[in-house]
């Protein structure tokens, strides 16, 4: 078996999301609305200790940032051979050790969220209120920091929280259904797999279907594999839904990711380009996809920039198996110069 493909930092499906495979969900979105962090407030009846800790943490954080800044300055000046470097380094080490000791000695006091969690009725009210606020943002709610806060509250409510999310997946408004799918991605609970699979295949709104497929693909649960394979096989309306689901199969290293890749590539169109499909494959670690990437190199809709990345991946992952192919590119004077150079570098192990 070929070596595993080189890992690539996550950022694939959506240009405005930071998660594996993120471009296909939000390619058509306009500017995102991101809510600022809520202002710190002291709940009624809360002891002063509940608000003192964040202030202490902020002070320590400032100290550590100052130390890091001075470390960077030292690194920049190290080559100049400054005579006072040893003394300055010793001072910074002492400041860092003191800040770390402060952090280790802090006693974490139960916060307001923990107190609210003791009252399920109040917690459910908080969930409904926050959900209502977020759904007004439409697809931009995915980027709001409040989504993580909402997920924590839902998780604290247990099975009743999951039931709430499941119910919202079938709500009348598409904004509600989208937010429910985005929330399910944050929760990553296998209990939501069936509901997400239904949304990904049956919802009337393509963005809801894309988000549901993306949530399933992001779970990393083997239990989601069959649902993802089903979506890849049956989805015909939107290439983005299909690609999101396919990425989940590739992440799980399911054999269907290999057998269906050519179909995914051929179905590219609209905001899901052939380049995006190949880019998604390049960001996976499925070793059996190397032959498919080699075939994708010959696809007419794949651009030179992406072909260069294919050549580098083949050279880094399995230079012996693809040496002859790389050599044929490097030595062909009729081939684009950038491709020839990339093939030559791949052969040389650069």
C-alpha positions in Angstrom: 0.0 0.0 0.0 1.2 3.5 -0.8 2.3 5.8 2.0 -0.3 8.1 3.5 -0.8 11.3 1.7 0.8 14.3 3.3 -1.5 16.0 5.8 -2.6 19.5 4.9 -3.9 22.1 7.3 -7.7 22.1 7.4 -9.6 24.6 5.3 -11.2 22.8 2.4 -15.0 22.9 2.0 -15.7 26.6 2.6 -13.6 29.6 2.1 -15.0 31.3 5.2 -14.9 28.3 7.5 -12.0 26.8 9.4 -12.6 23.1 9.2 -11.9 20.3 7.0 -13.5 20.6 3.6 -15.4 23.8 4.0 -15.5 25.6 0.6 -18.5 23.8 -1.0 -20.9 24.8 1.7 -20.4 28.6 1.6 -18.9 29.4 -1.8 -22.0 31.5 -2.6 -22.2 33.4 0.7 -21.7 37.1 1.0 -19.9 38.9 3.8 -20.2 37.0 7.1 -21.7 38.5 10.2 -19.8 37.5 13.3 -21.2 38.5 16.7 -18.7 40.1 19.1 -18.2 38.3 22.4 -20.9 39.2 24.9 -19.9 41.7 27.5 -19.0 40.2 30.9 -21.9 40.5 33.3 -22.3 39.6 37.0 -25.4 37.4 37.4 -27.6 38.5 40.3 -26.7 36.7 43.5 -23.3 35.7 42.2 -20.3 36.0 44.5 -17.4 38.3 43.5 -15.2 35.2 42.9 -17.1 34.4 39.8 -15.9 37.5 38.0 -12.5 37.8 39.6 -11.1 34.8 37.9 -11.4 36.0 34.4 -9.7 39.3 35.3 -6.8 37.4 36.8 -6.6 35.2 33.7 -6.6 38.3 31.5 -3.7 39.8 33.5 -1.7 36.6 33.2 -2.5 36.4 29.5 -1.1 39.9 29.1 2.1 39.0 30.9 2.6 35.9 28.7 2.0 38.0 25.5 4.5 40.5 26.7 7.1 37.7 27.3 6.4 36.2 23.8 6.9 39.7 22.2 10.3 40.1 23.9 11.3 36.5 22.9 10.6 37.4 19.3 12.7 40.5 19.7 15.5 38.4 21.1 15.3 36.0 18.2 15.5 38.8 15.7 18.6 40.2 17.4 20.3 37.0 18.3 22.4 37.0 15.2 23.9 40.4 16.2 25.6 38.8 19.3 24.2 41.2 21.9 26.2 40.9 25.1 23.1 41.2 27.4 21.2 38.3 25.8 21.9 35.7 28.6 20.7 38.1 31.3 17.5 39.0 29.3 16.7 35.4 28.6 17.1 34.5 32.3 14.7 37.3 33.2 12.1 36.1 30.6 12.4 32.5 31.8 11.6 33.7 35.4 8.6 35.7 34.3 7.3 32.8 32.3 7.7 30.4 35.2 5.9 32.9 37.5 3.0 33.3 35.1 2.6 29.6 34.7 2.7 29.1 38.5 -0.1 31.6 38.8 -2.2 29.7 36.3 -1.6 26.4 38.0 -2.6 27.8 41.3 -5.9 29.4 40.3 -9.0 27.6 41.6 -11.7 27.4 39.0 -15.0 28.4 40.5 -18.2 27.2 39.0 -19.4 29.8 36.5 -22.9 31.1 35.6 -23.4 28.4 32.9 -22.8 25.6 35.5 -25.3 27.2 37.8 -27.9 27.4 35.0 -27.3 23.8 34.1 -28.7 22.7 37.4 -32.1 24.0 36.4 -33.1 22.2 33.2 -36.2 24.4 32.7 -34.2 27.6 32.8 -31.5 26.0 30.6 -34.0 25.1 27.9 -35.3 28.6 28.0 -31.8 29.9 27.5 -31.3 27.5 24.6 -34.6 28.6 22.9 -33.7 32.3 23.3 -30.2 32.0 22.0 -31.3 29.7 19.1 -33.9 32.4 18.1 -31.2 35.1 18.1 -28.8 33.0 15.9 -31.4 31.9 13.4 -32.0 35.5 12.4 -28.4 35.6 11.0 -29.2 32.9 8.4 -26.1 31.0 7.1 -23.8 33.5 8.8 -24.8 32.0 12.2 -22.2 29.3 11.4 -19.5 31.8 12.1 -20.9 33.2 15.3 -19.0 32.4 18.5 -22.4 32.1 20.1 -22.9 28.9 18.2 -20.4 27.2 20.5 -22.1 28.6 23.5 -25.4 27.3 22.3 -23.9 23.8 21.7 -22.6 23.8 25.3 -26.0 24.5 26.6 -27.7 21.9 24.4 -25.1 19.3 25.5 -25.7 20.2 29.2 -29.4 19.5 28.7 -28.6 15.9 27.6 -31.2 13.9 25.7 -33.7 16.7 25.8 -31.2 18.9 24.1 -30.6 16.5 21.3 -34.4 16.1 20.9 -34.6 19.9 20.5 -32.0 19.9 17.7 -33.7 17.0 16.0 -37.0 18.8 16.0 -35.5 21.9 14.6 -34.1 19.9 11.6 -37.7 19.5 10.5 -38.8 23.1 11.2 -40.7 25.1 8.6 -38.2 27.9 8.2 -35.0 27.1 6.2 -32.9 29.4 8.5 -34.0 27.2 11.5 -33.2 24.0 9.7 -29.8 25.3 8.7 -28.9 26.4 12.2 -30.0 23.1 13.6 -27.6 21.3 11.1 -24.8 23.7 12.0 -25.5 23.1 15.7 -25.5 19.3 15.1 -22.0 19.7 13.6 -20.8 21.3 16.8 -22.4 18.6 19.0 -21.0 15.7 16.9 -23.4 13.3 18.6 -24.1 10.0 16.7 -27.7 10.3 17.9 -28.2 13.0 15.3 -26.9 11.0 12.3 -30.3 9.8 11.1 -31.8 13.3 11.2 -28.9 14.8 9.4 -29.0 12.1 6.7 -32.6 12.9 6.1 -31.9 16.6 5.9 -29.0 16.1 3.5 -31.1 14.0 1.1 -34.6 15.4 1.4 -34.5 19.1 2.5 -35.9 21.6 -0.1 -33.1 24.1 0.5 -29.7 23.3 -1.0 -27.8 25.2 1.7 -29.5 23.1 4.4 -28.6 20.0 2.5 -25.0 21.1 2.2 -24.8 22.0 5.9 -26.3 18.6 6.9 -23.9 16.7 4.7 -21.0 18.8 6.0 -22.1 18.1 9.6 -22.1 14.3 8.9 -18.7 14.5 7.2 -17.2 16.5 10.1 -18.3 14.0 12.8 -15.6 11.5 12.2 -17.9 8.7 13.4 -17.8 5.4 11.6 -21.5 5.2 12.3 -22.0 8.1 9.8 -20.2 6.1 7.0 -23.3 4.4 5.6 -25.3 7.6 5.5 -22.5 9.4 3.7 -22.2 6.7 1.2 -25.9 6.8 0.6 -25.8 10.6 0.0 -22.9 10.2 -2.5 -24.8 7.5 -4.4 -28.2 9.1 -4.4 -27.6 12.9 -4.5 -28.3 14.3 -8.0 -29.4 17.9 -7.4 -26.3 19.6 -6.0 -22.6 18.8 -6.4 -21.8 20.6 -3.2 -23.9 18.2 -1.1 -22.3 15.2 -2.8 -18.7 16.6 -2.4 -19.3 17.3 1.3 -20.5 13.7 1.9 -17.6 12.3 -0.2 -15.1 14.1 1.9 -16.5 12.4 5.0 -16.1 9.0 3.3 -12.5 9.9 2.4 -11.8 11.0 6.0 -13.1 7.7 7.3 -11.0 5.9 4.6 -14.1 4.2 3.3 -13.6 2.2 0.1 -16.5 4.1 -1.5 -14.4 7.3 -1.5 -12.1 5.6 -4.1 -14.8 4.0 -6.2 -16.9 7.1 -6.4 -14.2 9.8 -6.9 -14.4 9.8 -10.7 -18.2 10.4 -10.5 -17.7 13.2 -8.1 -15.1 14.8 -10.4 -17.4 14.4 -13.5 -20.3 16.0 -11.7 -18.4 19.2 -10.9 -20.0 22.4 -12.0 -21.3 25.7 -10.9 -19.7 26.8 -7.6 -18.2 23.3 -7.3 -15.4 23.3 -9.8 -13.1 20.4 -10.8 -10.3 22.2 -9.0 -12.3 22.2 -5.8 -13.0 18.5 -6.1 -9.3 17.7 -6.6 -8.3 20.1 -3.9 -10.7 18.3 -1.4 -9.0 15.0 -2.4 -5.6 16.4 -1.9 -6.4 17.4 1.6 -7.4 13.9 2.7 -5.1 11.2 4.0 -6.7 8.3 2.1 -3.7 6.5 0.6 -5.8 4.6 -2.0 -6.7 7.9 -3.7 -3.3 8.3 -5.2 -4.3 6.5 -8.5 -7.4 8.7 -8.7 -5.3 11.8 -8.3 -3.0 10.6 -11.1 -6.1 10.3 -13.3 -7.4 13.7 -12.3 -4.2 15.2 -13.6 -5.4 14.4 -17.1 -8.8 16.0 -16.6 -9.3 18.9 -18.9 -11.0 21.1 -16.3 -8.2 20.9 -13.8 -6.0 23.9 -13.9 -2.2 24.1 -14.0 -2.0 25.2 -10.4 -3.9 22.2 -9.1 -2.0 19.9 -11.4 1.3 21.1 -9.9 0.0 20.1 -6.5 -1.0 16.7 -7.8 2.6 16.2 -9.1 4.1 17.2 -5.7 1.7 14.9 -3.8 2.5 11.9 -6.0 6.3 12.6 -5.7 6.1 13.0 -1.9 3.8 10.1 -1.3 5.0 7.4 -3.7 8.0 8.5 -5.9 8.7 4.9 -6.9 5.3 4.2 -8.2 4.9 7.5 -10.0 8.6 8.1 -11.0 8.1 7.3 -14.7 5.0 9.5 -14.9 6.8 12.4 -13.2 9.8 11.9 -15.5 7.6 12.0 -18.6 6.3 15.4 -17.5 9.7 16.8 -16.5 11.3 15.8 -19.8 8.5 16.9 -22.2 9.3 20.2 -23.7 5.8 20.7 -24.9 4.4 20.7 -21.4 3.9 23.9 -19.4 7.1 25.1 -17.8 5.6 25.2 -14.3 4.5 21.6 -14.6 7.9 20.5 -15.9 9.6 22.2 -13.0 7.2 20.7 -10.4 7.7 17.2 -11.8 11.5 17.6 -11.7 11.4 18.9 -8.1 9.1 16.0 -7.2 11.6 13.5 -8.7 14.4 15.2 -6.8 12.5 15.0 -3.6 12.3 18.8 -3.1 
